[in-house]
Amino acid sequence: MPPTLKPAVTFSEKKELEASQLLRLFHQAPWAKDRTLDDAKDMLRHTDVALCAWDGDQLVGFGRVLTDFVYRATIWDVIVDKAYQKQGIGTEIVQRILAHPRLKKVELFWLCTRRPGFYEKLGFSSKEQTGMVWSRSKHSRLE
C-alpha cells in the first residue's frame, strides 16, 4: 500500500517560484548542496516544466523537466524536504510529470540518478544503458 500524503501537501506547476525556496531544498542533498542562488535562478528560467509540492507556502518537493515536448524529455532534480520524505511526495511529483498534459506526446523520459531503486518502482528501467556523459569539471582538470 502506498504511503499517504499529509493533507496539507498540495501540488502545482510553478516555474516562477522563489529560487531561495528551492535552494533550501537543494542544500539538504549531497548532490546539490553546492548550488548557488544565481545558478538556481538561471536553471529555473531555462526549465520547461517544473512541479512543486507545497505545505502551505513552504516548498517541500520539486522536480523539473527539459524537453522537446514530442520525442524526448529528461527529468531532473527530484527532491523532497527531509522532514517530508517517505510520504509519497517524490512519487507523486514523478507521476504528475509523466501524466502532465504538455508532455503527453513524449516517447521517452530519461533521468540520471545514482539511486535507481526509487525510479524502478515507478516503471523506469536501468537496463537501457545508452547514455554517455561529458563532465566540464573533469575535462578542465585535464587541460
PLY file of the C-alpha trace (Angstrom):
ply
format ascii 1.0
element vertex 143
property float x
property float y
property float z
element edge 142
property int vertex1
property int vertex2
end_header
0.00 0.00 0.00
1.49 3.40 -0.98
2.18 5.93 1.76
-0.44 8.59 2.27
0.34 12.26 1.82
-0.14 14.77 4.55
-3.47 16.50 3.86
-1.75 19.89 3.80
0.57 19.00 0.89
-0.59 20.38 -2.45
0.99 20.24 -5.91
1.37 22.85 -8.61
3.26 23.61 -11.76
5.23 26.71 -10.93
8.31 27.73 -12.82
8.38 31.19 -11.26
8.93 30.04 -7.70
11.43 31.77 -5.45
14.84 30.28 -6.16
15.73 30.76 -2.49
12.98 28.28 -1.54
14.42 25.75 -3.95
17.95 26.38 -2.72
16.82 25.46 0.81
15.84 22.04 -0.54
19.00 21.69 -2.63
21.22 22.35 0.38
19.71 19.27 2.07
21.05 16.92 -0.62
24.70 15.93 -1.10
24.32 16.11 -4.89
23.03 19.71 -4.81
24.49 21.24 -1.65
26.92 23.49 -3.53
24.35 25.08 -5.83
24.09 28.87 -5.71
21.13 31.23 -5.79
22.13 32.78 -9.12
22.56 29.36 -10.72
19.20 28.20 -9.36
17.55 31.30 -10.87
19.14 30.59 -14.26
18.17 26.92 -14.06
14.53 27.77 -13.37
14.48 30.27 -16.22
15.55 27.53 -18.66
13.31 24.74 -17.29
10.42 23.61 -19.49
8.17 22.09 -16.79
8.53 22.40 -13.00
6.38 20.53 -10.48
6.27 21.68 -6.87
4.91 20.24 -3.64
3.81 22.73 -1.01
2.86 22.67 2.64
1.09 25.98 2.81
3.61 28.43 1.34
6.63 26.23 2.13
8.19 24.38 -0.80
8.62 20.76 0.31
9.21 18.99 -3.01
10.37 19.73 -6.53
11.07 18.09 -9.89
11.74 19.53 -13.31
11.82 18.58 -16.98
13.80 19.62 -20.04
12.09 18.53 -23.25
11.23 18.99 -26.93
7.62 18.05 -25.98
7.49 15.32 -28.66
10.31 12.80 -28.64
12.40 13.17 -25.50
12.20 14.57 -22.01
14.70 14.44 -19.19
13.62 14.55 -15.56
15.98 16.40 -13.21
16.34 17.43 -9.60
13.54 15.44 -7.98
13.94 16.38 -4.33
11.80 16.27 -1.19
12.44 18.08 2.08
13.97 15.64 4.58
11.11 16.23 7.02
8.60 15.18 4.33
10.32 12.12 2.88
8.72 8.66 2.90
5.24 10.18 2.44
4.83 9.61 -1.29
5.67 13.17 -2.33
8.56 12.21 -4.64
6.43 9.51 -6.23
3.58 11.98 -6.76
5.93 14.51 -8.38
7.28 11.93 -10.84
3.80 10.57 -11.62
2.50 14.09 -12.24
5.41 14.73 -14.59
4.72 11.54 -16.55
1.00 12.36 -16.79
1.46 16.09 -17.47
-0.77 17.30 -20.35
2.09 19.19 -22.05
4.23 16.01 -22.01
1.61 13.53 -23.28
3.30 13.10 -26.70
6.79 12.44 -25.31
8.05 8.98 -26.34
10.94 8.55 -23.90
11.63 10.04 -20.49
15.25 9.94 -19.33
16.75 10.61 -15.96
20.16 10.48 -14.37
20.44 9.06 -10.89
22.80 7.15 -8.66
19.83 5.68 -6.77
17.79 3.77 -9.36
15.62 1.78 -6.89
13.11 4.58 -6.31
12.60 5.12 -10.05
12.46 1.41 -10.94
9.42 1.15 -8.65
7.80 3.80 -10.90
8.45 1.81 -14.08
11.84 3.17 -15.17
14.36 0.63 -16.48
18.06 0.67 -15.68
18.66 -1.86 -18.47
18.65 0.89 -21.11
22.29 1.89 -20.68
22.54 4.02 -23.82
23.81 7.28 -22.40
27.19 8.87 -22.08
28.31 11.86 -20.08
30.88 14.60 -20.52
31.90 16.47 -17.37
33.16 20.04 -17.60
34.86 19.77 -14.21
36.71 16.59 -15.18
37.62 17.92 -18.61
39.02 21.19 -17.25
41.37 19.25 -14.94
42.91 17.58 -17.99
43.94 20.88 -19.61
0 1
1 2
2 3
3 4
4 5
5 6
6 7
7 8
8 9
9 10
10 11
11 12
12 13
13 14
14 15
15 16
16 17
17 18
18 19
19 20
20 21
21 22
22 23
23 24
24 25
25 26
26 27
27 28
28 29
29 30
30 31
31 32
32 33
33 34
34 35
35 36
36 37
37 38
38 39
39 40
40 41
41 42
42 43
43 44
44 45
45 46
46 47
47 48
48 49
49 50
50 51
51 52
52 53
53 54
54 55
55 56
56 57
57 58
58 59
59 60
60 61
61 62
62 63
63 64
64 65
65 66
66 67
67 68
68 69
69 70
70 71
71 72
72 73
73 74
74 75
75 76
76 77
77 78
78 79
79 80
80 81
81 82
82 83
83 84
84 85
85 86
86 87
87 88
88 89
89 90
90 91
91 92
92 93
93 94
94 95
95 96
96 97
97 98
98 99
99 100
100 101
101 102
102 103
103 104
104 105
105 106
106 107
107 108
108 109
109 110
110 111
111 112
112 113
113 114
114 115
115 116
116 117
117 118
118 119
119 120
120 121
121 122
122 123
123 124
124 125
125 126
126 127
127 128
128 129
129 130
130 131
131 132
132 133
133 134
134 135
135 136
136 137
137 138
138 139
139 140
140 141
141 142
